[in-house]
């Protein structure tokens, strides 16, 4: 059996890589990894949304979002990737700076787990003799959670003692711990190593000299955290500076993922190790007149479909007999990761509950771009008795690769996009393509029923009583 190394980032957009974006981000490590070592699945989309629901899909191989909200993994099912692999003789380790994994009990399945604390308001060690400084205007960022009247952006900088050096960033620290672990455990094969980088999740607080590479002329207050609301709350220059902070943090994540990849190379592990790099979702940075990934604004009454800048994420797999430098134009989702990497690693795992994900191992090995015909990204909601959806909620995104469909668009009406001509889903063509809209409602209805969604949820999203 081969080792398995799973490297998950948070909020890392698909279009960060290989100059795919309208505003390119510098990601030389991942670009080189994709070109020389990995197979890329180009149509990888989030499944259950956001952070913990996504990782539950990954860890269990089962789809969560139609059934349960963000909750501890122990409440979401009986499968746990680390337990399954441990039963097969794997040494299992979790290393993370994502602040939510320990709260959601992911560590309980691992033989060992380590967390760098302090992300996103994680108050682990108070130092109240030091003032909590205002680091950006309150009206430009989310208002909750707060501490002593200070925003999350203020709190984050204070908790982490106003770090200014790259080696103080979380991705640098998490990568350094990972490098140490590999040096101290690389002969303990087979091993399963799950490394979870919370960056580039907001607050975006890379060293300002990195931000200046993307926004050299900005002279206003730094925009460290999005508002989870209308992008028009920002001036054009503020919005660009918000993106620049995100881009700089994404570049640093790329750099430190590269440190881990280099150590795998130093230790000559590639033939005996399956390595995956992916993310849970992206974020809006002005697209669709919004910033963030969900609507928590007190002055935005729109629904928030999980448009491509949020749903579409990178997926790179390498090692063993995975072909190098290949791109597969096919759809896949997080529930597929566990059965796929287990097969690629030769680990015949035994889930307590049957996998709902489908292995794409053969497609990767054979460079044969065929897997799913549809991907669906969604977040848990409780519809009312009449099947109506909650106001202002996140709504599903459905794609077959050609079309992108939001059953409940920003205004409540269905939206449809021709992704071949319009990959960022900017021009709604639903009115001119009623037959396609009807087909996608049927596809979504079938998907929800296949996964055991109740009648109210089918009615909420598929527009028809089950």
Steps between C-alpha positions, in 0.01 A plus 500: 500500500618850420514797734228764462562873548190722483574874483180706536495877476203721582348760266753436222337583166544281193599800291796578726695239304688525172389853413135396464369813674419838356736634770778241520634375832864390520495123576825361355521197731157360418534590134827307483353210697208479256727519197771256605363265763121491532176424322252787528126442505378822345130461583526449875222672695411530866230265626371573851565864583692651677798409727396212727228358271764482225752319719229263620433402138873440457542299819190283459451460126134587550300811406388708794342826391146378425478345849690690767667835571849586618542264795754263662601217270397247766138613450519482121562130444707198596780528243831672577787480255767485771328216684456301180865543404621429854311171484706416191828565680557868419660746740261798498576865577300822477689832482292815466453866566135488394331605826189290444630144467563437868164658592337260253688201653691403189808428709328212681550265208875562476780338695649848548384853430661843524347846461655846463251721678394861439318501168172689445446626852617185681584660836740252653719724717381843610738797536260768617773740611543568128234707326297346218570743219260585223669367187229577241175699489212318670258589223718320244504160670271245661362603838480160669656334684647776713699528823494805726333692219772413250450329164640166394774673299606700808479194721703283265789743483498549879483127581802442277694795645509703182729263311682663209746235381434219257631238742229609747219424252290194568580330172873537568461351847275217388731416211801500734324257734415280202860501378614401849243220514612362165864507607417318823251247360576433134617144573177416689322383187221481426389832644202729448574869551213752482635858497238774516598860419227749591661764278420672273181529705438851628616701686755557227799629689818415308795736546411828333813486283344194335172686446688787335607265219134486394391853593804727506321835485237454773534746788181437699428280799575134430200288408564181699155343517201488268155612607299193389276743321488739203830580329361850444564569869861551388651761270674358194839549660390339827357201316822456307696519824275233651583277201871586537499377861333178388744458210805556722377248755430250222854547372642428846285186525638388165855563620460290813318219327813499286709449816304183575529376143874564508533290816314213337755528222794517745379182668445319169138420588324550169497138382347387829264791575173634359483877546185709459475880505156659498277756673151513649370798302599839364365845575347797321723806468264733320341249262120516502528819708599315815798412715526184707315174459166552678266788578524624859450866412222700662434686176508227233173318437629278217538125489861395448545221247832313532633645174821367336736734686383315813407150381789429261821391675838355402564128524849362440605140564847352460727213601503127447385420148305824454600650162695824517403824329149392399180704505167317507198702394251311715274559797572370850405591857630461857306178574708340224835572668504223761407207272735635232813549711441171681494322165804688369687410820393136494321531834190282498310695764174378649251780566233445763252677273537452126683772312280729294806638323626341183865408451670681213824301546470324164424827322814652652724201430382474139476879442144432392288811565168343591350483846191691613240645264383754758635677806281661765624738769269589786468611859256365756177695552170435675220581255161584643203266481402639160846435359604864500869577540631725778560860399850613404644148525771330299342308209627202297710505189465224241721441197559241232814682385325688221214662688489648849162511671379674815147376580453802726698792365580830666146634461329164557456407134701222337823604325689324222847565360687370197832425669684431176442858390464650849714310756443756776119482464443866424221484236177325598350320196212325678226686313628388161559140609187388682547140389846487656366649823228232510758227438718624782209515740443136417870417545503669840180329604649164409824575685317597817276195490798273432657632820185462708404865537160555654205633303522853638861537390424366153217752473721782628776453243342311212181704490258212514337303775657154521 
